[in-house]
Amino acid sequence: MSRALRPAPPLLIERGQYERLRAVALAALDALPELAGTLLDEIERATLVGADALPADVVALGRAVRYQDEASGAIRSVRVVLPHEADPATQRISVLTPVGAALIGLREAQRMPWTLNGETRVLSVLRVGELS
């Protein structure tokens, strides 16, 4: 990591999406306990807002996001979706993946630690919204 990571950044989640995310995480607790637990931890610490109050620069279900893995420098563009909508071929990643759970609720320019193969890494949100 290039600089010390501050405490986890604040998250914003739309109330209706919170209910869907919570249901998905609870349903996955037996099959994917670590990922489901991570998602639950993240959404439980989020500030909930109405749909009309969710800023356009917040990563939410269905929104496209460009992020950077600070360890590798790799930049990727994805859309965070529910597990049954995931399709890596079209850059649609499940919220029940390490990256999906780390991204949900973040705003542009925020950084978040995430774990890949037991290694903690940091991702930075570069842009949220339709990407060209």
Backbone bond lengths (Angstrom), bond angles and torsions (degrees), N, CA, C in turn:
res aa  C-N    CA-C-N  psi(-1)  N-CA   C-N-CA  omega(-1)  CA-C   N-CA-C  phi
1 M - - - 1.441 - - 1.520 109.18 -
2 S 1.301 114.79 139.88 1.449 119.00 -175.18 1.516 112.74 -78.12
3 R 1.331 118.44 -25.58 1.457 121.50 178.36 1.516 109.10 -148.14
4 A 1.295 115.45 161.62 1.465 119.24 -178.93 1.522 110.00 -63.91
5 L 1.299 116.33 139.15 1.448 121.81 -179.98 1.517 109.53 -87.30
6 R 1.303 115.36 129.54 1.463 120.81 175.31 1.526 108.45 -73.07
7 P 1.334 117.04 173.89 1.463 118.73 175.07 1.536 110.24 -56.13
8 A 1.319 115.71 158.75 1.464 120.49 -177.93 1.524 110.23 -50.91
9 P 1.327 116.91 136.47 1.466 120.29 -177.31 1.529 111.91 -71.09
10 P 1.327 116.20 158.63 1.462 119.40 177.10 1.528 110.03 -66.53
11 L 1.326 115.60 150.05 1.463 121.67 -179.59 1.519 109.78 -119.77
12 L 1.332 115.83 150.37 1.456 122.99 172.90 1.517 108.30 -122.43
13 I 1.320 116.34 132.06 1.463 120.69 177.72 1.524 108.41 -137.68
14 E 1.302 115.20 137.91 1.462 121.39 177.39 1.522 108.49 -71.36
15 R 1.332 117.46 138.18 1.476 121.99 -173.27 1.531 113.16 -53.72
16 G 1.311 118.19 -45.65 1.468 121.10 -179.84 1.519 111.86 -63.73
17 Q 1.337 116.71 -38.92 1.461 119.73 177.19 1.519 110.77 -68.87
18 Y 1.316 117.53 -34.57 1.465 120.67 176.79 1.527 110.00 -56.37
19 E 1.319 117.14 -46.58 1.466 120.94 -179.24 1.534 110.89 -61.39
20 R 1.335 117.26 -42.91 1.475 120.35 178.59 1.526 111.22 -66.51
21 L 1.317 116.84 -43.43 1.467 121.03 -179.92 1.529 111.00 -63.44
22 R 1.313 116.09 -42.19 1.470 120.22 179.05 1.524 110.48 -63.12
23 A 1.329 117.18 -43.79 1.463 120.82 179.33 1.525 111.02 -62.37
24 V 1.326 117.74 -41.99 1.467 121.93 178.96 1.522 110.20 -63.46
25 A 1.327 116.58 -45.45 1.467 120.20 -178.94 1.529 111.43 -64.65
26 L 1.319 117.34 -44.04 1.467 120.08 179.41 1.525 111.17 -63.80
27 A 1.319 117.63 -38.99 1.464 121.29 179.25 1.526 111.86 -66.52
28 A 1.332 117.39 -26.64 1.460 121.80 -176.93 1.526 113.86 -94.91
29 L 1.323 118.11 -0.58 1.466 120.32 -175.04 1.525 113.91 -56.95
30 D 1.325 118.52 -39.20 1.467 120.06 -179.19 1.522 111.79 -72.89
31 A 1.334 117.01 -43.16 1.465 120.94 -175.65 1.528 112.95 -79.49
32 L 1.319 117.03 -38.33 1.460 122.03 -176.20 1.536 109.77 -132.40
33 P 1.321 117.81 66.11 1.469 119.61 -171.74 1.528 114.45 -59.37
34 E 1.317 118.41 -40.05 1.463 119.95 -177.25 1.526 111.23 -68.83
35 L 1.336 116.80 -48.13 1.466 119.80 -179.86 1.521 111.82 -66.14
36 A 1.331 116.19 -43.99 1.461 119.81 179.39 1.527 110.24 -62.58
37 G 1.328 116.92 -40.86 1.459 120.98 178.04 1.521 111.86 -64.20
38 T 1.322 116.44 -40.65 1.469 120.25 177.51 1.520 110.35 -61.96
39 L 1.325 116.58 -46.48 1.461 120.04 179.71 1.529 110.67 -61.70
40 L 1.329 117.06 -44.70 1.467 119.94 177.80 1.523 111.59 -59.71
41 D 1.329 116.77 -44.64 1.464 120.50 178.96 1.530 110.79 -58.58
42 E 1.324 116.44 -43.98 1.459 120.71 -177.80 1.527 111.64 -66.06
43 I 1.329 117.10 -48.49 1.466 117.95 -175.99 1.526 111.80 -70.79
44 E 1.333 117.29 -27.73 1.467 119.57 179.47 1.525 112.07 -70.89
45 R 1.308 118.14 -24.53 1.461 119.95 179.26 1.526 112.21 -92.80
46 A 1.312 117.42 -3.20 1.466 121.95 -177.57 1.528 111.50 -76.23
47 T 1.316 114.50 153.87 1.455 121.94 168.85 1.519 107.20 -86.23
48 L 1.334 116.79 128.20 1.459 121.01 -179.04 1.518 109.81 -94.00
49 V 1.341 114.79 137.57 1.460 121.33 -179.77 1.517 109.43 -134.07
50 G 1.318 115.90 160.87 1.456 120.61 174.77 1.518 110.43 -71.53
51 A 1.327 116.69 160.76 1.463 121.62 -178.15 1.524 111.75 -56.66
52 D 1.325 117.24 -38.51 1.459 120.47 -178.64 1.528 112.74 -75.20
53 A 1.317 118.14 -11.78 1.470 121.94 -179.02 1.526 112.72 -103.52
54 L 1.341 118.37 0.37 1.465 120.72 -179.52 1.531 108.76 -82.41
55 P 1.330 117.48 113.48 1.464 119.94 -179.20 1.537 112.38 -61.00
56 A 1.321 115.74 152.62 1.467 122.04 -178.18 1.524 112.42 -67.14
57 D 1.335 117.81 -17.70 1.471 119.62 -177.78 1.527 113.30 -95.16
58 V 1.343 117.24 17.80 1.459 122.40 178.71 1.527 109.56 -102.87
59 V 1.325 117.06 133.59 1.457 121.60 176.19 1.532 107.74 -70.07
60 A 1.338 115.35 121.07 1.460 122.06 179.79 1.522 107.95 -136.53
61 L 1.313 116.51 166.41 1.460 119.98 177.90 1.523 109.74 -54.29
62 G 1.324 115.40 130.59 1.456 121.59 177.34 1.513 115.09 86.99
63 R 1.308 118.17 -11.85 1.469 120.27 -179.80 1.526 110.44 -88.13
64 A 1.305 114.28 142.35 1.457 120.50 176.44 1.519 109.43 -78.70
65 V 1.325 115.26 147.85 1.462 120.83 179.12 1.531 109.57 -144.95
66 R 1.316 115.81 139.03 1.464 121.49 171.95 1.521 105.93 -108.59
67 Y 1.334 115.72 127.67 1.463 120.14 -178.27 1.516 109.53 -136.04
68 Q 1.329 114.64 163.72 1.462 121.09 178.35 1.510 109.93 -123.80
69 D 1.331 115.86 134.28 1.459 122.73 170.52 1.526 104.83 -83.93
70 E 1.335 116.92 111.23 1.459 120.32 -174.35 1.518 113.54 -66.28
71 A 1.323 118.08 -26.18 1.467 120.34 -179.70 1.529 111.41 -70.43
72 S 1.332 116.55 -44.92 1.463 120.39 -176.86 1.520 112.86 -95.90
73 G 1.330 116.75 -19.89 1.460 120.63 -175.42 1.521 112.86 83.67
74 A 1.338 116.84 -4.56 1.464 120.94 -177.94 1.526 110.88 -64.95
75 I 1.318 115.76 137.90 1.457 122.55 175.98 1.512 107.87 -113.52
76 R 1.334 116.05 130.77 1.464 120.97 -178.53 1.517 109.30 -131.61
77 S 1.314 114.96 151.80 1.459 121.93 173.68 1.520 107.68 -118.46
78 V 1.325 116.44 127.95 1.459 122.21 -178.03 1.524 109.21 -141.99
79 R 1.312 114.38 170.15 1.461 122.08 170.76 1.518 105.63 -123.02
80 V 1.332 117.99 124.99 1.465 122.41 -178.77 1.531 108.00 -85.08
81 V 1.340 115.42 125.49 1.466 121.12 -174.35 1.533 110.41 -136.12
82 L 1.313 115.52 171.83 1.464 120.87 173.37 1.520 109.14 -69.44
83 P 1.339 118.39 156.38 1.470 120.86 -174.42 1.528 114.83 -53.48
84 H 1.320 118.92 -40.66 1.466 120.19 -177.17 1.531 112.76 -72.10
85 E 1.334 118.07 -10.99 1.464 122.34 178.78 1.530 112.44 -99.67
86 A 1.328 116.80 -5.19 1.463 120.92 -175.04 1.528 111.15 -66.21
87 D 1.327 115.23 139.95 1.464 122.60 177.80 1.524 107.94 -157.23
88 P 1.329 117.26 95.81 1.461 119.80 -177.85 1.537 113.48 -55.57
89 A 1.326 117.88 -29.59 1.469 120.47 -179.46 1.524 111.89 -63.91
90 T 1.333 116.93 -25.56 1.468 120.56 179.17 1.533 111.26 -112.94
91 Q 1.313 116.93 22.07 1.461 124.91 177.75 1.529 112.78 58.32
92 R 1.323 116.79 33.03 1.466 121.91 175.68 1.519 107.20 -102.50
93 I 1.358 116.67 108.81 1.466 120.56 -176.61 1.526 110.41 -106.90
94 S 1.305 114.04 143.54 1.456 120.89 -179.88 1.520 111.11 -71.10
95 V 1.314 114.52 144.52 1.450 120.67 173.63 1.535 110.15 -67.27
96 L 1.334 117.17 -13.88 1.465 121.88 176.51 1.526 111.67 -95.89
97 T 1.323 116.24 37.14 1.461 123.17 169.45 1.526 106.28 -119.09
98 P 1.324 118.20 160.42 1.472 118.58 178.59 1.530 112.91 -55.35
99 V 1.328 117.50 -43.70 1.467 120.34 -179.34 1.523 110.93 -70.35
100 G 1.328 117.53 -43.95 1.461 120.47 179.96 1.522 112.04 -60.17
101 A 1.329 116.90 -44.38 1.466 120.94 179.00 1.532 111.21 -66.65
102 A 1.327 117.06 -33.76 1.464 120.27 179.10 1.527 111.70 -72.56
103 L 1.330 117.64 -34.32 1.463 120.95 -175.70 1.527 114.19 -78.78
104 I 1.331 117.53 -35.14 1.459 120.22 -171.28 1.536 111.37 -57.67
105 G 1.325 115.73 127.32 1.457 121.57 177.66 1.518 115.96 89.19
106 L 1.338 117.80 -7.24 1.465 120.90 178.64 1.523 111.05 -78.06
107 R 1.319 115.89 157.75 1.468 122.34 175.09 1.521 108.69 -109.65
108 E 1.322 115.36 163.22 1.459 120.25 175.27 1.529 109.42 -52.87
109 A 1.323 116.13 140.78 1.465 126.64 177.53 1.526 113.38 78.66
110 Q 1.331 118.99 -1.14 1.459 119.72 175.75 1.522 110.06 -84.42
111 R 1.337 115.16 153.53 1.463 123.26 178.92 1.515 108.27 -118.39
112 M 1.350 115.59 145.88 1.461 119.78 -178.17 1.518 109.82 -144.71
113 P 1.351 116.99 133.65 1.460 119.08 173.36 1.527 110.23 -73.80
114 W 1.322 116.82 147.83 1.460 122.20 173.94 1.507 107.42 -148.99
115 T 1.311 116.47 161.65 1.461 120.86 -175.29 1.511 110.38 -113.87
116 L 1.333 115.43 132.65 1.456 122.53 176.25 1.520 107.22 -131.12
117 N 1.333 116.14 118.78 1.464 121.45 -179.89 1.530 111.94 51.83
118 G 1.326 116.34 42.51 1.450 121.44 177.54 1.516 115.18 79.78
119 E 1.319 118.03 -2.82 1.463 122.29 -179.77 1.526 109.55 -103.97
120 T 1.336 116.40 127.38 1.451 120.21 177.25 1.517 109.15 -81.01
121 R 1.331 114.72 128.53 1.455 121.95 179.37 1.518 107.56 -126.29
122 V 1.312 116.78 175.01 1.458 121.59 179.83 1.521 108.46 -126.64
123 L 1.326 115.87 133.97 1.450 118.90 173.47 1.515 108.98 -116.02
124 S 1.322 115.28 149.54 1.458 122.99 179.39 1.517 108.55 -120.15
125 V 1.330 116.69 132.22 1.461 121.03 177.21 1.520 107.45 -83.11
126 L 1.338 115.69 119.39 1.457 121.20 -178.63 1.522 112.37 -92.51
127 R 1.338 115.92 -40.58 1.469 120.55 -176.90 1.512 109.42 -157.74
128 V 1.331 116.16 143.36 1.456 122.89 174.94 1.517 108.00 -122.90
129 G 1.301 116.82 136.06 1.457 121.95 179.53 1.508 110.13 123.68
130 E 1.308 116.10 -176.32 1.464 119.94 -178.02 1.527 109.13 -59.59
131 L 1.310 115.33 132.73 1.452 122.02 -175.65 1.523 109.56 -114.22
132 S 1.303 115.28 138.46 1.470 118.63 178.51 1.503 111.40 -98.84
